[in-house]
Amino acid sequence: MSVYLVVRGEGGVPIYRQIRDVLVNKIQNLYKAGDPLPSESELAERFGVNRHTLRRAVDELVADGLVERYHGKGVFVLEPTINYAISSATRFTETLESKGHATASRVLRKQVIPARGGIASRLQISGGEEVIFIETLRDVEGKPFCVISHFLPLQICPEILEHYDGGSLHGFLKSFCGIELVRSESLISAILPEADDASLLNMPRHAPALRVKSINLDVESKKPIEYAVTRFRGDATQLSFQP
């Protein structure tokens, strides 16, 4: 059984923090989601500390969202949470790839539909006016991360129908149509996923999803160009806001 060394002495890093840091390293490099950690008594023996000190270190891991403690079963490693920053210039691909994440985008549906209700009002167009509806599935590190429903007025950039087949939609709009978007609003709520979303995101229907409704404006005209409804896996996503 491996033995881990901790440094004792006044003015140093608290022992429980040292234990926490060692365990973080082990979780990141040796464990995968669903793996159990050794029992608290076994870990206390390895570190040469009492159970109270060891439990405090594990409590830090729980607070950080790295592990979950299940009564009577033990402590298990959780799926890593991905921090997704929302700002006025947020682009899915660029935001995550800038942090070293591998991303992929797949178009699930692409069609022209009449705008109704909330779609028409958010895009500030007449009811019944034609809009492009695109649904995409975004993966991060080879795992489903979010499903996005995009709605755009048809006349803004009809080239989307023929030429857009994945990747950054905002990048496409800028390259093909000369339209640069800026986010004006994001409304976030926790919901239970629809059956289709749960299947696409590979998550149970009783687990929460995070839904973000966003309106994106043309930088020059300030007119709404895109209304997007994004559904994230709640257990794998942390949303942060940047001015």
Stockholm file with secondary structure:
# STOCKHOLM 1.0

chainA/1-243         MSVYLVVRGEGGVPIYRQIRDVLVNKIQNLYKAGDPLPSESELAERFGVNRHTLRRAVDELVADGLVERYHGKGVFVLEPTINYAISSATRFTETLESKGHATASRVLRKQVIPARGGIASRLQISGGEEVIFIETLRDVEGKPFCVISHFLPLQICPEILEHYDGGSLHGFLKSFCGIELVRSESLISAILPEADDASLLNMPRHAPALRVKSINLDVESKKPIEYAVTRFRGDATQLSFQP
#=GR chainA/1-243 SS CCCCCCCCSTTSCCHHHHHHHHHHHHHHHHCCTTCBCCCHHHHHHHHTCCHHHHHHHHHHHHHTTSEEEETTTEEEECCCCEEEEECTTCCHHHHHHTTTCCEEEEEEEEEEEECCHHHHHHHTCCTTCEEEEEEEEEEETTEEEEEEEEEEEGGGCTHHHHHCCSSCHHHHHHHHHCCCEEEEEEEEEEECCCHHHHHHTTCCTTSCEEEEEEEEEETTTCCEEEEEEEEEETTTEEEEECC
#=GC SS_cons         CCCCCCCCSTTSCCHHHHHHHHHHHHHHHHCCTTCBCCCHHHHHHHHTCCHHHHHHHHHHHHHTTSEEEETTTEEEECCCCEEEEECTTCCHHHHHHTTTCCEEEEEEEEEEEECCHHHHHHHTCCTTCEEEEEEEEEEETTEEEEEEEEEEEGGGCTHHHHHCCSSCHHHHHHHHHCCCEEEEEEEEEEECCCHHHHHHTTCCTTSCEEEEEEEEEETTTCCEEEEEEEEEETTTEEEEECC
//
